[in-house]
C-alpha cells in the first residue's frame, strides 16, 4: 500500500465519480457525476471502460480504484467497511448542517 505522500490528490469530481462507480456499479457516461473526474480516474487507472457486444459504453472502478476508495474512506482493508464509513460520515455531516 502506498504511503500518504505517494497517493495522488483527486479533485472533487474524481472523488464523486469514484464513489458513484464503487457504490453504484458500472455507469454510463450520462450517469457519471463528473467528466473531468472520470478523466482523472482513467489517467490514474482507477476506472476503465467496459466493452459489451463490441461497444464501449459503461465505466467501472478498477481494482486499483477500489484500493484508492478504501484508502480515502477509512483506510481499511475491506471495501464494505470503507463504504459504510463514508456513508456514515456523510449522514453525520448532513445531520450537523441541519
N, C-alpha and C positions, 0 to 999 in steps of 0.2 A: 504494500500500500504506500503510495507516495506521501511524503511529508506535506505539511500545510503549505510550505513555500513552493512545492512542485505542482500543486493543483492550479490550473488556470482560473482567472476570475471570470465568472459568467455574468453577462448583462442580464437585466431583469427579464427581458423577453426570452432569453435562453433558459432561465430558471423556470419561468412559467410554462414554457414548451416542454422542458424535461419532465416537470410534474405531470403535465397532461399525458405525455407519452407513457410514462411509467404507470400512472394510476388509471388511465382510461384505455390503454392498449393502442394498437395501430390506429392512426388518424389520417384522414385525407388532408390535402393542403388547405382546404377551406376550414377545417376544424382546428387547425393549429393556432395557438394564441398569437404567435409572432413569426413572421417570415425571417426577420433578422436573427431572431433566436434560433430558428431552425438552421439557418446558415452557419451560425457559430457552432451549434451542436454537431452538424455534419462535418465541419472542418476539424473538430476535435475527435471525431469518431464516436460521439455519444448517441447519434441516431443514424439511421440508414433508410433507404427507400426499399420497400417491399415490392417485388415483381410477382404479379399473378397473371396467369394466362397471357404472358408475353407483354404485359402492360405494367409500367411502374406508376402506381397511383396511391400508395399509402406509406406513411412514415412510422417507424417503430424505434424504441430505445434499443440500443445495443447492450451487450454485457458490460462494456466499459461505461456506458451511460447509467446503468443500474448501480455500478460501483460509485460513480460520481454522486448519484442521488443519495445513496447510503451515507456517503461522506458529508454531504451538505446538510442532511437532516438526521442528526443524532449520532453520526459517526459509528454506526452499528454494523454488525456482521450480517444481519438479516433484513431483507427488503421489507417484509411485513412490519417489522419494528420501526423502520425509518418512515414508512407511510403513516403508521399510527402516530408517531412522534410529530410529524409535520402537520397532520390533520388536527391533533390535539392543540398544538401551538397556534394554529390558525383560528381555531374555535375560541381559545382563551383570549387571543388578541382582539377578536371580533366582539367578545363579551366586554372586555375592558373599554373599548371605544364607545360602547352604548351609553 
